[in-house]
Amino acid sequence: MTLPKLTATLGSSRDPANHRDCASESAKYNTIGTQAGPIAAVAVVFVALAIRFFNIVDHYAVDIFFGDHWAFEDSTLFHEHSWLEIFRWQYGPHRQGLGGLLLAIAEPLFHWNQRCISFGIALIIACACLAALCLKHRIFGRFGYSDVIIPLLFFTPVQYEILLGANNPSHGPLPLMLVVLYCLAWTIDHNLWRYGTVLLLNVLLIYTGFGLFMGLITPALFGLKYFHNRERKALISLVLAVLSLGSFFIGYRNDPAVECFSPYLHGHLHYFVFIAFMFSTFVKMYPAQSTVIPAFLTGSILVTVAAVSTTSYIPKLVRERTSSLKLLEPFLLLSYSLIFCCAAAYGRTCESVVPGPRYMIYLIPAFFGLYLAALSEAAPVLRREYVGVVLLVSLLSSAWISANELRTMSTISRQRRGWKDCYVASHSIGACDAVSRVSIYATPEPPDLHSKLDFLEKRHLSLFSVH
């Protein structure tokens, strides 16, 4: 047989296996080709927004303890505690959890330099964004140009207080990352590994800041799994999830975030106004004196869309024996954010109906969930419109840094630098409060504040660091 005939025979259509392999390779290369454009677009947006995000830290973060720092650092710096005590350390209504452990490990490496911690928080949010991109690909199997929405949401500058305030990784950044990883855990194919990973992340969430609220959702999901399949593993997981949540309250004390808090419900409309303003602030519609009504209307529409989307998934999850990831994941993200919003409104409206920028990070899962819900729409026209709305929200939130945000970040940085320079020179808390026009902790100052500053100075830490 001549070489041309041999080649023709080996490549003939009468060899089914060879034909399938060629088709598979062709499909693979075609997929890679069609994915190159979306992947490049998402990568460019991710890198550009990440650079801007880290630049915010570089320009405005100051190496100084501020506000709640002086309290939650008791667990890792000003007093000695075991790893378990640090993990279970309660500050306000939540515990430190994984954040406390990370601070105990990382801060000594940088002499408690708070600029380094701000960079670390930015890195955690960047990792959460990468995990969200993985989750989207895991559910839908491919990337699209609309996935630029994900970095736009995760790197939104409206959350600047997370980077520049009393930057506690347990309050916002770590719960965000753990929530996305928790959602990824539900995509694991093997039942035992899936349930085990979910339970582990559930414990970390319960003990890490306001990740606590995922502890309310997990037992419901395992209860639903047992209701559908009567699996022994699901029943055991349900029991473990309930025990995990119960363990949080061992040794727990009532420590609300604001002094005016009352456990009794009051002013129900005020709760809704607070939540509406949370959502409107995310898209830079701030509830200032001249924009209260537009902000309220904008926030009300967004809250309603999120609430309706969330509740629409409940009967589907109850009805379907095998829940699709396209149902489960948006529900998890949306329900977590909405529970947090309700809890924040319940705990803070006695003080003000205007939320702070530090709460914006807890809305990222809601809008990410709305994006996944939009992609799950069966009708192409409806899907495009739904995705377009979420894209508009992400652009309004993240396409630019507003003048109000720049002004506030600049003021925060200037005041704290002024306080730091003043105290290093004069060692007078009251004088530095007056000169910088900002109180470094509280007014009146706690009796141990001066001793804590002396503690830092004696050891050359934070604002007294020579490194």
N, C-alpha and C positions, 0 to 999 in steps of 0.2 A: 504494500500500500504506500502510495506516495505521501509526502508530508502534507500537501494541501488537503488530500482526502482524509488523512488522519485527523487533522485539525477540524475539518468539517464534521467528522463523526463525533469527536469529543464535545463539540459545541452544538450538536443537533438538538432539535426540539423533542426528540424521542427519549432524551434523558431528563425525566421530570425533576430529579433532585438538583441537577445542575441548573435547570431552568428556574427553580424556586430560589436557589442561592443567588442567581444573577438578579432576579426580581427583588429579592430582599436587599441586596447591596445597592441596587438602583434606588429603591425607596429610601434607604438610609441616606444616601448622598443627596437625594432630592429634598429630604427633610432638613438636612444640614444646610443646604442652599437656601431654602425658604426661611430658615431660622436666623440666618446670619444678620439680616437687616434689623429685625426686632431686638436681637441680643445686643447688637452694636448700639442701637438707640437707647436701650435701657442702661447699658454700661456707661454711655456718655453722660446721661442724666444723673445716674447714681454718683459718678465721680465728681461731676460739677457741683452737685448739691452737697456732697460730703465735704468737699473742699470749703465751700461756703460755711458749712456747719462748724467745721473745726476752726475756721477763721474767726467766727463769733467768739469762740472760747479764747483764741489767741489775743484778740483785740480787747476783750472786755472782762475776762475772768481775773480775779485778784486773789492773791495768796493770803487769805484771812478767814478765820472762822466767823460765821455770821448767823445770827438767829438761832434756829434749832440745833445747829452744830454744837453749841456749848452744852446741850443736854444729851443728845444721842451719842456723843463721843465719850460719855461716861462709861459706856459699855466696853470700849476698846482702848482708850487712852488714859483718862484721868483716874480710873480705878482698874484693878486687875480682876478678870473674870475668866471662867472656863469657856471652852468653845461652845458647849451646850448653852451656857448662860448668855453668851453673845448671840447665838442663834435665836434664843427665845426672848431676847431683851425687848421689853415693851416701851415704846415711846409714843405717847398719844394713844389713839385707838388701835394701832397696829404694832406688829413686832418687826424686828430688824431682819431676821432670817438670813438668807443668802447674802444680802447686802452687808450685814454686820460682819460676816466671815470674810468677805472680800476686802472690806476696809481694814480688818485686823491683819490681813496678809499684805495688802498693797501699801497702806499709808506709811508703815515704818520704812519701806524701801525708798520713799520720796520725802522723808522727814516731815510728814503730814502737810506737804505742799498742796494746797487746795486747787491750784491751777492744774496740777497733774490729775487730781480726782475729776475735775471738770472734763479734761481730755478723755479720761477713762469712761465717763458717762456718755460722751459723744460716741466713743467706740462701741459701747454696749448698744446704743440705738442703731448704729451702722450694722452691727451683727444681727439685730432684730430685723432690720430691713432685708438683709441677705436671706435670713430664715423665711421671711414672708415671700420673697421671690421663689425660694425652693418650694414653699407650700403651694403657691399658685401653679407652679410647673407640675408638682406632684398630683394635683387635682385634675388639671386640664391637659397635661402631657406636652405642652408646647408654650412658647412665649409669643406675645403679640406686641405690636407697637403701643397698644393702650397700657401695657404694663409699666410705662413710665409713671403712671399714677402712683405706683407703690413707693418709689423713692420720693416723689413729691409729697406724699402723706407722711412718711417717716421722718423726713428731714425738714418738716415745716418749721419756720422760725418763730411761729406763735408760741412755741413751748420754751422760749428762751430762759424762763426762770428756772427750768430744770437744770440748765447749764450754769447759770450765774447766781442762783439763790443759795439757800442752805443745801448744797448739792449732795443729797442723800440718795445713793443708788437704789435703796429700797423703796423710795417714794417716786415711782414712775418708771425709770429706765429698766430695772430688772423685772418688775411685773410685766412690762410690755414684751420683753424678750421671752420670758417664761410662758406667757400666754400664747405666743406664736409657736414656740417649741411644743407646748401642750397640744396645740392643734395639729402640728406635724406628727406627734405621737399617735394620734388617732388614725393616721394613714398607714401605720405599720401593718403588714399583711398577717403576720403570725399572731394569733389571739393572745398567747401567753406573754410574748414580748410587748405587744400593744398595751395590754392591761397593766403590766408591770411598770412600763415607762410612764403611762398616764398617771398611775398612782404615785410614783416618785415625784413627778413634776407637780402633781396636785399638792403634795406635802410642802414642797418648796414654795409654791404659790401661796398657800394658806399662811405660811410664816413670814413671807417677804412682802412687807408693806400691804397695799390694798389689792395685791394678788389674792388676798383672803376671800374675795367674792367668788372666785372660781371654785372654792370649796363648797359653795351652795349648789353649783351646777353639776359637779361630778357625781354626787350620789343619785341625782335625778337621771343622769345618762345611764349609769350602771343599773339603776332600777328599771329603766326602759329596756335595756338589753336583756335583763332577766325576764321581764314580762313577755318579751317576744320569743326568746329561745329557750328559756328555762335552763340556762347554762349554769353549772356549778361555779365555774370561774367568775361569771358575772355576779353571782350572789356573794361570793367571798370578796370580790372587789367592792361591791356595794357596802358590805360591813366595814371593810378597811377604810373606805372613803368617809363613812360616817364617824368612825373612830378617830381618823386624822383630824376632822373638823372639831370633834369634841376635845381632842388633846390641846387645841389652841386655847381653850378657856380654862385650862388648869392653871391656877395662880393668876388668872387675868383680873385686872382691876378696871373699874370704870374711870377712864381718863379721856374725856372728850377734848377735841382740838381747840375749842373756844369756851370761854368761861360762861357765856350766856346760854349754852346749850341746855335744852330741856327735853327729856324723853317723850313728852306728850306732843302729839301732833297738833299743829296750829298753822293757820294761814296757808291752806292747801294751794291756793293760787300762787303764793310766793314760791313754793317748791317748783311748780311748773315754770315760773318766770326765771328762776335760777338756772334750770336745765336748758331752757330756750336760749338764755344768754351764753351758756357754755357753748352751745352749738354755733351761735352767731359769731362768737369771738373766734372760733376756729377758722372762719372764713373772713376774718378781719372786719366784721360788722360790729364794732364796739358799742356797748350801750352808754354812750355819752349823752349829755343833756339834749343835744339836737338830733340824736339818732336813736333814741330809745324805742320809738314805735317801729322803724324799719328793722332794727336789731331784733326786736321781739317777734315780728312777723317772719323774718328770715329764719330765726332759730326755731320757731314753732313749726314751720314747714319741715325743716330738717329732722326735728325730733319726731314728728308724726310719721315721716317716711321710715325712719329707723324703727320706730315702735311697731308700725304696721308690718314691715318686713319681718321683724322678729316673731311676732305672734303668728304670722302666716305659716311659719315653719313648724310650729308646735303640732297641729293636727297631722301634718305630713309625717313628722318623726314618730308620732304615736301610731299612725296607721300602717306605715311601711315596716315590714319585718326586718329587712336589711336596709338600713339607712344609707343613702348615697352620701358620699363626701360632699357633693354639691349642695346637699341639704344641711349636713351636720356642721361644716366649717363656718359658713356665714352665721348660722344660729349661735355657735359658741362665741364668735367675735362680737356680734351685736349684743347678745344678752349680757356678756361680761361688762361691756361699756355702759349699757343702760342701767344695770344694777349699781355700778359705781356712781353714775349720775344721780340716781335716786338717793343713795346713801350720802353723797356730798351735799345735796340739797337739804336733806334731813338734818345734817350736822352743822351746816354753815349759814342757813338763811336767817337765823336769829341775829347774825352779825351784819350780813349784807346779802343782797340778791345778785350782786355782781361777782362772778367767779374770778379767781386769779389765773395768770398764765400757766402756773404749775399744774393745773388740771387738764390742760390741753392734750397732754401726752396720753391720757386715758380715753380720748375720743378717737385716737388713731385706729384701734381695733374696730370701732364701729364703722368708720368710713372704708376701711379695708374689707370688712365684712360686706358692706353694701356693694363694693366693687366685685367681689366674688359672686354675690347674688346676681348682679347685673350680667356677668358672663354666663351664668347658669340659665338665663332666659332662653326658652326654646325658639321663640319667634325672632328672626333676624332684625326686623325693624325695631321691635321693642328693646332688644338687646343693645342695639346701637344707640338708641335714645337714652337708655338707662346708663350705659357706660359714659355717654357724653355728659350727663348730669354730674356723675362722680368725677369725671375729668375736670369739669368746671369748678367743682368744689376744691379739688386738689390744687388747681392753678390759683384760685383766689387765696388759698391758704399759704401757698409756698412759692409762687412764681417770683415774688419780690419781697423785700423787707420794707415794711411801711415806715414812714417818717416817725410815727408814734413809737414803733418798736425801737428804731435807732435812737430816738431821743431817750427812751426809758433805759435802754442798755447802757448808753453813754453816761446817764445820770448815776445809775447803779455803780458803774466802774469808777467814776470820778469821786463819788462819796466814799467808797470803800478804800480807794487809794489814799484819799485825804485822811481818813480815820487812821489807817495803818501808819502813814508817815507821821501824823501828829502823835500817836501813842508811842512809837519808837523813840520820838524826841522828848516827850513830856511825861509819859506814864500817868496821864490824868484822863480817866474815862469820861468824866463829866465835861471837861474842856474839849475833848475830841468829839464828843457827841454834838456839842454846840458849833464847833468849827466846821465839821463835815455835814452838819444838818441831818445826821442819821444816827440812830441808836444801834450799837453793835449787837445787842441782844434784846433787852426789854427795858421798859421804863415803868417804875424805877428798876435799877439794875439789881440782879440777884446778889446776895451777900457773898457768894463764892466766885463771882466773875473775876475779881482782881486776883484771887489766888490761882485761878486757872491761867490767867495771863502770865503770872509769875512762873507757873509750872512750865509753860511753853518757852519763856525766855531763858530759864535756867538750863533747859535742854536744847536750846537753839532749834526750835521746831516752828513750822508754819511761818508766820510773819516775822519771826526772829531767826529764821534759818539763814545760815551763811553759805549754803550750797546753791 
